[in-house]
Amino acid sequence: MINDESATEFCASARLRSEDELFDAAYEIQEFHVVALQRRMSRPNYQPSVSAVYEGVARERHHAINWLVGYCGQSWDEVTTDT
């Protein structure tokens, strides 16, 4: 945690995000995922590299935010990451 703050202080400072903030984040993460996919598809002899890690991170974040905002009413195990 930042500046050695205690877990109690960290939890006390936590706040719920507004729907607008969550949907803005969902849009940004989806765009990041699209860029990561396009980067891979634009390279004919693609070899996994750092960009593959970014694509995986983007996919996982996309999955999490879609679940958080209730994308298509899907449960955690069914959440899609449409791009």
N, CA, C and O atoms as a GROMACS GRO file, in nm:
protein
  332
    1MET      N    1   0.082  -0.117   0.000
    1MET     CA    2   0.000   0.000   0.000
    1MET      C    3   0.088   0.124   0.000
    1MET      O    4   0.203   0.121   0.042
    2ILE      N    5   0.032   0.230  -0.046
    2ILE     CA    6   0.106   0.355  -0.061
    2ILE      C    7   0.143   0.413   0.075
    2ILE      O    8   0.060   0.418   0.166
    3ASN      N    9   0.266   0.454   0.087
    3ASN     CA   10   0.316   0.520   0.209
    3ASN      C   11   0.291   0.438   0.335
    3ASN      O   12   0.261   0.496   0.440
    4ASP      N   13   0.301   0.310   0.328
    4ASP     CA   14   0.285   0.222   0.444
    4ASP      C   15   0.152   0.242   0.517
    4ASP      O   16   0.145   0.220   0.638
    5GLU      N   17   0.048   0.283   0.446
    5GLU     CA   18  -0.079   0.301   0.514
    5GLU      C   19  -0.134   0.165   0.555
    5GLU      O   20  -0.113   0.065   0.486
    6SER      N   21  -0.204   0.161   0.664
    6SER     CA   22  -0.254   0.034   0.715
    6SER      C   23  -0.374  -0.013   0.632
    6SER      O   24  -0.438   0.066   0.562
    7ALA      N   25  -0.403  -0.140   0.642
    7ALA     CA   26  -0.519  -0.195   0.571
    7ALA      C   27  -0.647  -0.127   0.617
    7ALA      O   28  -0.737  -0.104   0.536
    8THR      N   29  -0.655  -0.094   0.744
    8THR     CA   30  -0.774  -0.026   0.797
    8THR      C   31  -0.791   0.111   0.732
    8THR      O   32  -0.901   0.148   0.692
    9GLU      N   33  -0.681   0.185   0.722
    9GLU     CA   34  -0.688   0.317   0.658
    9GLU      C   35  -0.725   0.305   0.512
    9GLU      O   36  -0.803   0.385   0.459
   10PHE      N   37  -0.668   0.204   0.446
   10PHE     CA   38  -0.698   0.182   0.305
   10PHE      C   39  -0.847   0.152   0.287
   10PHE      O   40  -0.912   0.211   0.200
   11CYS      N   41  -0.902   0.062   0.368
   11CYS     CA   42  -1.044   0.027   0.358
   11CYS      C   43  -1.133   0.146   0.389
   11CYS      O   44  -1.237   0.165   0.326
   12ALA      N   45  -1.092   0.227   0.488
   12ALA     CA   46  -1.171   0.344   0.525
   12ALA      C   47  -1.175   0.446   0.412
   12ALA      O   48  -1.272   0.522   0.400
   13SER      N   49  -1.071   0.449   0.329
   13SER     CA   50  -1.067   0.548   0.221
   13SER      C   51  -1.135   0.497   0.094
   13SER      O   52  -1.151   0.573  -0.002
   14ALA      N   53  -1.174   0.371   0.092
   14ALA     CA   54  -1.236   0.314  -0.027
   14ALA      C   55  -1.373   0.377  -0.050
   14ALA      O   56  -1.441   0.416   0.044
   15ARG      N   57  -1.411   0.387  -0.178
   15ARG     CA   58  -1.542   0.440  -0.211
   15ARG      C   59  -1.597   0.368  -0.332
   15ARG      O   60  -1.522   0.316  -0.415
   16LEU      N   61  -1.729   0.366  -0.342
   16LEU     CA   62  -1.793   0.308  -0.459
   16LEU      C   63  -1.778   0.404  -0.576
   16LEU      O   64  -1.785   0.526  -0.559
   17ARG      N   65  -1.757   0.350  -0.692
   17ARG     CA   66  -1.748   0.432  -0.813
   17ARG      C   67  -1.888   0.454  -0.870
   17ARG      O   68  -1.976   0.370  -0.854
   18SER      N   69  -1.908   0.567  -0.935
   18SER     CA   70  -2.037   0.595  -0.997
   18SER      C   71  -2.054   0.508  -1.121
   18SER      O   72  -1.957   0.455  -1.175
   19GLU      N   73  -2.178   0.493  -1.165
   19GLU     CA   74  -2.203   0.416  -1.286
   19GLU      C   75  -2.130   0.478  -1.404
   19GLU      O   76  -2.076   0.407  -1.489
   20ASP      N   77  -2.129   0.610  -1.411
   20ASP     CA   78  -2.058   0.677  -1.520
   20ASP      C   79  -1.911   0.641  -1.522
   20ASP      O   80  -1.856   0.613  -1.628
   21GLU      N   81  -1.846   0.640  -1.406
   21GLU     CA   82  -1.705   0.604  -1.398
   21GLU      C   83  -1.683   0.459  -1.443
   21GLU      O   84  -1.588   0.430  -1.515
   22LEU      N   85  -1.773   0.369  -1.400
   22LEU     CA   86  -1.759   0.228  -1.437
   22LEU      C   87  -1.777   0.208  -1.587
   22LEU      O   88  -1.701   0.133  -1.649
   23PHE      N   89  -1.876   0.272  -1.645
   23PHE     CA   90  -1.900   0.256  -1.788
   23PHE      C   91  -1.789   0.322  -1.870
   23PHE      O   92  -1.753   0.272  -1.977
   24ASP      N   93  -1.736   0.434  -1.822
   24ASP     CA   94  -1.621   0.495  -1.889
   24ASP      C   95  -1.501   0.400  -1.886
   24ASP      O   96  -1.431   0.383  -1.985
   25ALA      N   97  -1.479   0.338  -1.771
   25ALA     CA   98  -1.369   0.242  -1.758
   25ALA      C   99  -1.392   0.122  -1.849
   25ALA      O  100  -1.298   0.073  -1.912
   26ALA      N  101  -1.516   0.074  -1.857
   26ALA     CA  102  -1.548  -0.040  -1.944
   26ALA      C  103  -1.517  -0.006  -2.089
   26ALA      O  104  -1.462  -0.088  -2.162
   27TYR      N  105  -1.552   0.115  -2.131
   27TYR     CA  106  -1.524   0.157  -2.268
   27TYR      C  107  -1.374   0.163  -2.294
   27TYR      O  108  -1.326   0.112  -2.395
   28GLU      N  109  -1.300   0.223  -2.204
   28GLU     CA  110  -1.155   0.235  -2.219
   28GLU      C  111  -1.087   0.099  -2.224
   28GLU      O  112  -0.996   0.077  -2.304
   29ILE      N  113  -1.131   0.007  -2.138
   29ILE     CA  114  -1.071  -0.126  -2.135
   29ILE      C  115  -1.104  -0.203  -2.263
   29ILE      O  116  -1.020  -0.274  -2.317
   30GLN      N  117  -1.227  -0.187  -2.312
   30GLN     CA  118  -1.262  -0.253  -2.438
   30GLN      C  119  -1.175  -0.199  -2.551
   30GLN      O  120  -1.126  -0.276  -2.634
   31GLU      N  121  -1.154  -0.068  -2.556
   31GLU     CA  122  -1.068  -0.010  -2.660
   31GLU      C  123  -0.925  -0.063  -2.649
   31GLU      O  124  -0.862  -0.093  -2.750
   32PHE      N  125  -0.874  -0.074  -2.527
   32PHE     CA  126  -0.739  -0.128  -2.505
   32PHE      C  127  -0.731  -0.272  -2.557
   32PHE      O  128  -0.632  -0.310  -2.620
   33HIS      N  129  -0.835  -0.349  -2.532
   33HIS     CA  130  -0.840  -0.488  -2.578
   33HIS      C  131  -0.842  -0.493  -2.731
   33HIS      O  132  -0.772  -0.574  -2.791
   34VAL      N  133  -0.920  -0.406  -2.793
   34VAL     CA  134  -0.927  -0.401  -2.940
   34VAL      C  135  -0.789  -0.370  -2.998
   34VAL      O  136  -0.746  -0.434  -3.093
   35VAL      N  137  -0.722  -0.272  -2.941
   35VAL     CA  138  -0.588  -0.234  -2.989
   35VAL      C  139  -0.492  -0.352  -2.975
   35VAL      O  140  -0.413  -0.379  -3.065
   36ALA      N  141  -0.498  -0.421  -2.862
   36ALA     CA  142  -0.410  -0.536  -2.841
   36ALA      C  143  -0.436  -0.645  -2.944
   36ALA      O  144  -0.343  -0.705  -2.996
   37LEU      N  145  -0.563  -0.671  -2.974
   37LEU     CA  146  -0.598  -0.772  -3.075
   37LEU      C  147  -0.552  -0.728  -3.213
   37LEU      O  148  -0.498  -0.809  -3.289
   38GLN      N  149  -0.573  -0.602  -3.247
   38GLN     CA  150  -0.531  -0.552  -3.378
   38GLN      C  151  -0.380  -0.559  -3.394
   38GLN      O  152  -0.330  -0.590  -3.503
   39ARG      N  153  -0.308  -0.531  -3.287
   39ARG     CA  154  -0.162  -0.538  -3.293
   39ARG      C  155  -0.118  -0.680  -3.330
   39ARG      O  156  -0.030  -0.698  -3.413
   40ARG      N  157  -0.181  -0.779  -3.267
   40ARG     CA  158  -0.144  -0.918  -3.296
   40ARG      C  159  -0.182  -0.956  -3.439
   40ARG      O  160  -0.104  -1.020  -3.509
   41MET      N  161  -0.301  -0.917  -3.482
   41MET     CA  162  -0.349  -0.958  -3.614
   41MET      C  163  -0.277  -0.887  -3.728
   41MET      O  164  -0.279  -0.935  -3.841
   42SER      N  165  -0.215  -0.774  -3.701
   42SER     CA  166  -0.147  -0.701  -3.808
   42SER      C  167  -0.007  -0.754  -3.834
   42SER      O  168   0.061  -0.707  -3.925
   43ARG      N  169   0.038  -0.850  -3.755
   43ARG     CA  170   0.173  -0.906  -3.770
   43ARG      C  171   0.161  -1.049  -3.821
   43ARG      O  172   0.126  -1.139  -3.744
   44PRO      N  173   0.190  -1.072  -3.951
   44PRO     CA  174   0.170  -1.205  -4.010
   44PRO      C  175   0.249  -1.317  -3.943
   44PRO      O  176   0.199  -1.429  -3.933
   45ASN      N  177   0.368  -1.290  -3.899
   45ASN     CA  178   0.451  -1.393  -3.835
   45ASN      C  179   0.457  -1.368  -3.685
   45ASN      O  180   0.565  -1.368  -3.626
   46TYR      N  181   0.343  -1.348  -3.626
   46TYR     CA  182   0.333  -1.311  -3.485
   46TYR      C  183   0.401  -1.413  -3.395
   46TYR      O  184   0.375  -1.533  -3.404
   47GLN      N  185   0.487  -1.365  -3.310
   47GLN     CA  186   0.550  -1.447  -3.207
   47GLN      C  187   0.510  -1.387  -3.072
   47GLN      O  188   0.527  -1.266  -3.052
   48PRO      N  189   0.458  -1.466  -2.980
   48PRO     CA  190   0.420  -1.411  -2.851
   48PRO      C  191   0.534  -1.330  -2.789
   48PRO      O  192   0.649  -1.373  -2.788
   49SER      N  193   0.500  -1.217  -2.739
   49SER     CA  194   0.598  -1.127  -2.679
   49SER      C  195   0.529  -1.047  -2.570
   49SER      O  196   0.428  -1.090  -2.514
   50VAL      N  197   0.583  -0.933  -2.542
   50VAL     CA  198   0.521  -0.847  -2.440
   50VAL      C  199   0.379  -0.811  -2.481
   50VAL      O  200   0.292  -0.802  -2.395
   51SER      N  201   0.354  -0.790  -2.610
   51SER     CA  202   0.218  -0.754  -2.654
   51SER      C  203   0.119  -0.866  -2.625
   51SER      O  204   0.000  -0.839  -2.605
   52ALA      N  205   0.166  -0.992  -2.625
   52ALA     CA  206   0.077  -1.103  -2.590
   52ALA      C  207   0.035  -1.093  -2.444
   52ALA      O  208  -0.078  -1.124  -2.409
   53VAL      N  209   0.128  -1.050  -2.361
   53VAL     CA  210   0.094  -1.030  -2.220
   53VAL      C  211  -0.008  -0.919  -2.208
   53VAL      O  212  -0.106  -0.931  -2.134
   54TYR      N  213   0.013  -0.811  -2.282
   54TYR     CA  214  -0.082  -0.700  -2.278
   54TYR      C  215  -0.220  -0.745  -2.325
   54TYR      O  216  -0.322  -0.704  -2.268
   55GLU      N  217  -0.224  -0.830  -2.427
   55GLU     CA  218  -0.352  -0.880  -2.476
   55GLU      C  219  -0.421  -0.962  -2.366
   55GLU      O  220  -0.542  -0.950  -2.346
   56GLY      N  221  -0.344  -1.046  -2.297
   56GLY     CA  222  -0.401  -1.125  -2.189
   56GLY      C  223  -0.451  -1.038  -2.075
   56GLY      O  224  -0.558  -1.064  -2.019
   57VAL      N  225  -0.374  -0.937  -2.040
   57VAL     CA  226  -0.416  -0.844  -1.934
   57VAL      C  227  -0.542  -0.771  -1.978
   57VAL      O  228  -0.636  -0.757  -1.900
   58ALA      N  229  -0.545  -0.726  -2.103
   58ALA     CA  230  -0.662  -0.655  -2.154
   58ALA      C  231  -0.785  -0.745  -2.148
   58ALA      O  232  -0.893  -0.701  -2.107
   59ARG      N  233  -0.770  -0.870  -2.188
   59ARG     CA  234  -0.883  -0.964  -2.188
   59ARG      C  235  -0.935  -0.987  -2.046
   59ARG      O  236  -1.056  -0.987  -2.024
   60GLU      N  237  -0.844  -1.006  -1.951
   60GLU     CA  238  -0.887  -1.029  -1.812
   60GLU      C  239  -0.955  -0.905  -1.753
   60GLU      O  240  -1.057  -0.918  -1.684
   61ARG      N  241  -0.900  -0.788  -1.780
   61ARG     CA  242  -0.963  -0.664  -1.730
   61ARG      C  243  -1.098  -0.642  -1.797
   61ARG      O  244  -1.194  -0.599  -1.733
   62HIS      N  245  -1.105  -0.673  -1.927
   62HIS     CA  246  -1.230  -0.659  -2.000
   62HIS      C  247  -1.336  -0.752  -1.940
   62HIS      O  248  -1.451  -0.712  -1.922
   63HIS      N  249  -1.297  -0.874  -1.911
   63HIS     CA  250  -1.389  -0.970  -1.849
   63HIS      C  251  -1.439  -0.917  -1.714
   63HIS      O  252  -1.559  -0.919  -1.687
   64ALA      N  253  -1.348  -0.869  -1.631
   64ALA     CA  254  -1.384  -0.822  -1.497
   64ALA      C  255  -1.477  -0.701  -1.502
   64ALA      O  256  -1.576  -0.696  -1.430
   65ILE      N  257  -1.446  -0.603  -1.587
   65ILE     CA  258  -1.530  -0.483  -1.591
   65ILE      C  259  -1.666  -0.516  -1.652
   65ILE      O  260  -1.767  -0.459  -1.610
   66ASN      N  261  -1.671  -0.607  -1.750
   66ASN     CA  262  -1.801  -0.645  -1.805
   66ASN      C  263  -1.887  -0.713  -1.700
   66ASN      O  264  -2.009  -0.692  -1.696
   67TRP      N  265  -1.826  -0.793  -1.615
   67TRP     CA  266  -1.902  -0.855  -1.506
   67TRP      C  267  -1.949  -0.749  -1.407
   67TRP      O  268  -2.062  -0.751  -1.360
   68LEU      N  269  -1.860  -0.657  -1.376
   68LEU     CA  270  -1.891  -0.554  -1.277
   68LEU      C  271  -2.008  -0.466  -1.320
   68LEU      O  272  -2.092  -0.429  -1.238
   69VAL      N  273  -2.014  -0.432  -1.448
   69VAL     CA  274  -2.123  -0.345  -1.496
   69VAL      C  275  -2.248  -0.426  -1.535
   69VAL      O  276  -2.348  -0.368  -1.576
   70GLY      N  277  -2.241  -0.558  -1.523
   70GLY     CA  278  -2.357  -0.641  -1.554
   70GLY      C  279  -2.382  -0.657  -1.703
   70GLY      O  280  -2.497  -0.664  -1.746
   71TYR      N  281  -2.274  -0.663  -1.782
   71TYR     CA  282  -2.284  -0.672  -1.926
   71TYR      C  283  -2.374  -0.787  -1.969
   71TYR      O  284  -2.346  -0.903  -1.940
   72CYS      N  285  -2.482  -0.755  -2.036
   72CYS     CA  286  -2.579  -0.852  -2.090
   72CYS      C  287  -2.635  -0.945  -1.982
   72CYS      O  288  -2.686  -1.052  -2.014
   73GLY      N  289  -2.627  -0.905  -1.855
   73GLY     CA  290  -2.680  -0.986  -1.746
   73GLY      C  291  -2.609  -1.119  -1.729
   73GLY      O  292  -2.666  -1.213  -1.674
   74GLN      N  293  -2.484  -1.128  -1.776
   74GLN     CA  294  -2.411  -1.255  -1.772
   74GLN      C  295  -2.347  -1.277  -1.636
   74GLN      O  296  -2.302  -1.183  -1.571
   75SER      N  297  -2.343  -1.404  -1.593
   75SER     CA  298  -2.275  -1.438  -1.468
   75SER      C  299  -2.125  -1.442  -1.495
   75SER      O  300  -2.081  -1.441  -1.610
   76TRP      N  301  -2.046  -1.447  -1.388
   76TRP     CA  302  -1.899  -1.443  -1.399
   76TRP      C  303  -1.847  -1.546  -1.499
   76TRP      O  304  -1.761  -1.514  -1.581
   77ASP      N  305  -1.898  -1.668  -1.493
   77ASP     CA  306  -1.848  -1.774  -1.580
   77ASP      C  307  -1.895  -1.762  -1.724
   77ASP      O  308  -1.845  -1.832  -1.811
   78GLU      N  309  -1.991  -1.673  -1.750
   78GLU     CA  310  -2.045  -1.658  -1.886
   78GLU      C  311  -2.011  -1.524  -1.950
   78GLU      O  312  -2.045  -1.502  -2.066
   79VAL      N  313  -1.944  -1.436  -1.878
   79VAL     CA  314  -1.916  -1.303  -1.930
   79VAL      C  315  -1.833  -1.311  -2.057
   79VAL      O  316  -1.731  -1.380  -2.062
   80THR      N  317  -1.876  -1.239  -2.159
   80THR     CA  318  -1.803  -1.234  -2.284
   80THR      C  319  -1.722  -1.104  -2.290
   80THR      O  320  -1.750  -1.007  -2.220
   81THR      N  321  -1.622  -1.105  -2.376
   81THR     CA  322  -1.541  -0.985  -2.396
   81THR      C  323  -1.548  -0.946  -2.542
   81THR      O  324  -1.448  -0.944  -2.613
   82ASP      N  325  -1.670  -0.914  -2.586
   82ASP     CA  326  -1.691  -0.874  -2.724
   82ASP      C  327  -1.607  -0.752  -2.759
   82ASP      O  328  -1.598  -0.657  -2.680
   83THR      N  329  -1.545  -0.755  -2.876
   83THR     CA  330  -1.467  -0.639  -2.922
   83THR      C  331  -1.516  -0.593  -3.056
   83THR      O  332  -1.463  -0.497  -3.112
   0.00000   0.00000   0.00000
